[in-house]
């Protein structure tokens, strides 16, 4: 998908912002049958990019994250534990991460994976690299047994 200019493609932040703006335009139509009330009007420092109530009244706050593959340093801004704790005081609230993993080839964007998952399930969704495996006290290499 060609959504970038040459200068945008050179900047990880600009490329991520371009992908996020495409999601912003199309997000409400992706879950039409599941969304009741919908909003995308949030301040820049808010913990959400989108929010909606589902058909049974649960309130979902969606934070869009982009991850450019092939870059040396990636550190997404996630919301604070305190904010999440206050948010989850209401059992009907759900904080969801919409993560888009992508690569840039020229001005083309190639999306490799998309995760749409509650934050509490995020670790189990993302594959562990050898370094992350070691951080979690797991062997760096996994031997698969037949």
C-alpha positions in Angstrom: 0.0 0.0 0.0 1.5 3.3 -1.0 0.7 5.9 1.7 4.1 7.5 2.2 6.2 10.2 0.5 9.9 9.8 0.3 10.5 12.1 3.3 7.7 10.4 5.4 9.1 6.9 4.6 12.5 8.0 6.0 10.9 8.8 9.4 9.7 6.0 11.7 7.4 8.5 13.5 6.0 10.0 10.4 5.3 6.6 8.9 3.6 5.4 12.1 1.5 8.6 12.1 0.4 8.0 8.5 -0.6 4.4 9.3 -2.5 5.6 12.4 -4.4 8.2 10.4 -5.6 5.5 8.0 -6.8 3.5 10.9 -8.5 6.5 12.4 -10.5 7.0 9.2 -11.5 3.3 8.8 -11.8 2.0 12.4 -15.5 2.7 13.0 -16.4 0.7 9.9 -14.3 -2.3 10.9 -16.4 -3.3 13.8 -19.8 -1.9 12.7 -21.9 -4.8 14.0 -20.2 -4.7 17.5 -20.0 -0.9 18.1 -22.7 1.1 19.8 -21.5 4.5 20.8 -18.1 5.5 19.2 -15.6 8.3 19.8 -12.2 9.3 18.4 -12.1 12.8 19.9 -9.3 12.6 22.5 -6.5 14.9 23.6 -3.0 14.1 22.3 -1.9 12.8 25.7 -5.0 10.7 26.3 -4.7 7.0 26.9 -7.0 6.3 23.9 -7.2 6.9 20.2 -10.6 5.3 19.9 -13.4 4.3 22.3 -16.6 2.5 21.9 -19.4 0.7 23.7 -20.1 -2.8 22.5 -23.5 -4.3 22.1 -23.7 -5.5 25.7 -22.5 -2.1 27.2 -18.8 -2.8 27.8 -16.6 0.3 27.2 -13.5 -0.4 25.1 -10.7 2.1 25.0 -8.3 1.5 22.0 -4.7 2.6 21.9 -3.2 2.3 18.4 0.5 1.4 18.4 2.7 1.0 15.3 5.9 -1.1 15.2 8.3 -0.6 12.3 10.2 -3.8 11.7 13.9 -3.5 10.9 14.6 -0.6 13.2 17.2 -0.8 16.0 15.2 1.0 18.7 11.5 0.6 19.5 9.8 1.8 22.6 6.1 2.5 22.4 4.5 4.9 24.9 2.1 2.9 27.0 -0.2 4.4 29.6 0.8 4.3 33.3 -0.2 1.5 35.7 -2.0 4.1 37.9 -4.2 5.2 35.0 -4.9 1.6 34.1 -5.8 0.7 37.7 -8.3 3.6 37.9 -9.7 2.7 34.5 -10.2 -0.9 35.5 -12.1 0.0 38.7 -15.2 -0.3 36.5 -15.5 -4.0 35.5 -17.2 -2.9 32.2 -14.0 -1.2 31.0 -11.5 -2.8 28.7 -8.2 -1.2 27.5 -7.3 -2.6 24.1 -4.0 -2.3 22.1 -4.3 -2.2 18.3 -0.7 -2.9 17.2 0.3 -2.8 13.6 3.7 -4.3 12.7 5.0 -3.0 9.4 8.0 -2.6 7.1 8.7 0.2 4.6 10.0 -0.6 1.2 10.6 2.6 -0.7 7.3 4.4 -0.2 5.3 1.2 0.1 4.1 -0.1 3.5 3.9 -3.8 4.0 1.9 -4.8 7.1 3.0 -8.1 8.5 0.8 -8.5 11.6 -2.1 -6.7 13.4 -2.9 -7.4 17.0 -6.2 -6.2 18.6 -6.0 -7.5 22.1 -6.8 -6.4 25.7 -3.6 -5.1 27.3 -3.6 -7.9 29.9 -3.2 -10.5 27.2 -0.5 -8.6 25.2 2.5 -10.6 26.5 1.0 -13.9 25.6 0.2 -12.6 22.1 3.6 -11.2 21.1 6.4 -13.8 20.4 9.3 -13.7 22.9 12.7 -13.0 21.4 15.7 -14.7 22.9 16.5 -11.6 24.9 12.9 -11.3 26.2 12.9 -15.1 27.0 16.0 -14.6 29.2 14.3 -11.6 31.0 11.4 -13.9 31.9 13.8 -16.7 33.1 13.2 -18.9 30.1 15.9 -20.5 28.0 17.1 -18.3 25.2 16.5 -21.1 22.7 13.5 -23.3 22.6 14.0 -27.0 21.7 10.9 -28.5 20.1 10.4 -32.1 20.8 8.8 -34.4 18.4 
